[in-house]
Amino acid sequence: MEKHTPMMQQYHALKAEHPERLLFYRMGDFYELFYEDAEKAAGLLDITLTRRGTSAGQPIPMAGVPYHAVEQYLARLVRLGESAAICEQVGDPATAKGPVERQVVRIITPGTLTDAALLDESRDTLLAAIAPQGTTAGLATLNLSSGQLILS
């Protein structure tokens, strides 16, 4: 790991916490994806696959999307059954010694999607809960797309 730059060391540490998700790593006005994530995202999202220098003597595959367009790309990934981890800069670049502190602040998965910006408004997205009580039960359904709540 010491052969990597400090920024790539930070990336690898965060990626190790979320190996099964595409890691969107915030760098300024872009979310960057590296290595296998970049290659996979480039194919799924039809974005350009390029390289970002080298790390540990190897070229770094890279793909990225502008921060202001990330929601549309996340929605496409969710429709394709993919999950993503969103990593934001939480430190102040002006005071950072070394790489700006970053943290994964959001996880997007097809099974836990509740973000209105990512839901398909033309389809119902239902969440249901059953509360058994003796020989009866209560049922609640919530349509996340429309906000309609039904209790019975």
C-alpha positions in Angstrom: 0.0 0.0 0.0 2.9 2.4 0.7 3.8 2.3 -3.0 0.5 4.2 -3.8 0.2 8.0 -3.5 -1.6 9.2 -0.3 -4.7 9.9 -2.3 -4.8 6.4 -3.8 -4.1 4.9 -0.3 -7.2 6.8 0.9 -9.2 5.5 -2.1 -8.0 1.9 -1.5 -8.9 2.0 2.2 -12.5 3.3 1.4 -12.9 0.8 -1.5 -11.9 -2.0 0.9 -14.9 -1.1 3.1 -17.2 -1.3 0.1 -15.8 -4.0 -2.2 -19.1 -5.0 -3.8 -20.2 -1.4 -4.6 -19.1 1.0 -7.3 -17.2 3.7 -5.3 -18.0 7.3 -6.5 -15.0 9.2 -5.1 -15.5 13.0 -5.0 -12.7 15.0 -6.5 -13.6 18.6 -6.9 -16.5 18.9 -9.4 -16.4 15.2 -10.4 -17.1 11.8 -8.9 -14.3 9.6 -10.1 -14.3 5.8 -10.3 -11.0 3.9 -10.5 -9.7 0.5 -11.5 -12.4 -2.2 -12.0 -15.1 0.2 -10.9 -14.1 2.6 -13.7 -14.1 -0.2 -16.3 -17.5 -1.5 -15.2 -19.1 2.0 -15.0 -17.8 2.9 -18.4 -19.5 -0.1 -19.9 -22.7 0.3 -18.0 -23.1 4.1 -18.2 -21.5 4.7 -21.6 -19.0 7.1 -20.2 -15.4 7.5 -21.2 -12.7 5.2 -19.8 -9.4 7.0 -19.4 -6.3 6.8 -17.2 -5.2 8.8 -14.2 -1.4 8.5 -14.2 0.1 5.5 -12.3 0.1 4.1 -8.8 2.4 1.4 -7.6 3.9 1.5 -11.1 0.6 0.5 -12.8 -1.7 2.7 -14.9 -4.9 3.7 -13.1 -8.1 3.2 -15.2 -10.5 6.1 -14.5 -14.0 7.2 -15.4 -16.0 10.1 -14.0 -19.2 12.0 -14.0 -19.8 15.7 -13.1 -21.2 16.1 -9.5 -24.3 17.9 -10.8 -25.3 15.0 -13.0 -24.5 12.1 -10.6 -28.2 11.4 -9.7 -29.1 10.5 -13.3 -26.1 8.1 -13.4 -27.0 6.6 -10.1 -30.6 6.1 -11.3 -29.3 4.2 -14.4 -27.1 2.0 -12.2 -30.0 1.1 -9.9 -32.2 0.2 -12.9 -29.4 -2.1 -13.9 -29.3 -3.8 -10.5 -26.0 -2.2 -9.3 -25.1 -0.7 -6.0 -23.0 2.4 -5.3 -21.1 4.0 -2.4 -20.9 7.8 -2.6 -17.7 9.2 -1.1 -17.7 13.0 -0.3 -14.9 15.4 0.7 -15.7 16.2 4.3 -12.4 18.0 5.2 -11.4 21.5 4.2 -9.0 21.5 1.3 -7.5 24.8 2.5 -6.4 23.2 5.8 -5.7 19.6 4.8 -2.2 18.3 5.1 -2.2 15.5 2.6 -5.3 14.3 0.9 -8.6 16.0 1.8 -10.5 13.8 4.3 -13.3 11.8 2.6 -16.0 9.5 3.9 -18.7 7.3 2.3 -21.8 9.3 3.2 -24.4 7.4 1.2 -25.1 3.9 0.0 -27.4 3.3 -3.0 -28.8 -0.2 -3.7 -31.8 -1.4 -5.7 -33.2 -3.1 -2.5 -32.9 0.0 -0.2 -33.8 2.8 -2.6 -35.9 5.5 -1.0 -34.3 8.6 -2.6 -37.1 10.4 -4.6 -34.6 11.7 -7.2 -33.7 8.1 -8.1 -37.2 6.5 -8.1 -39.0 5.9 -11.4 -42.2 8.0 -11.1 -44.0 5.9 -13.7 -43.8 2.8 -11.6 -45.0 2.0 -8.1 -42.2 1.4 -5.6 -43.9 -0.2 -2.6 -42.7 -0.7 1.0 -44.9 -2.9 3.2 -45.0 -3.8 6.8 -47.1 -6.4 8.6 -47.7 -6.2 12.4 -49.2 -9.5 13.7 -51.4 -9.1 16.8 -52.8 -12.4 18.1 -55.1 -13.8 15.4 -55.2 -10.6 13.4 -52.6 -8.4 11.7 -52.1 -4.8 10.6 -50.8 -4.0 7.2 -49.2 -0.8 6.0 -48.1 -0.1 2.5 -46.2 3.0 1.4 -45.8 3.9 -2.3 -42.4 5.6 -2.3 -43.0 7.1 -5.8 -46.3 8.8 -4.9 -46.1 9.1 -1.1 -49.5 7.2 -0.8 -49.8 5.4 2.6 -52.5 2.7 3.1 -53.2 1.2 6.5 -55.4 -1.7 7.1 
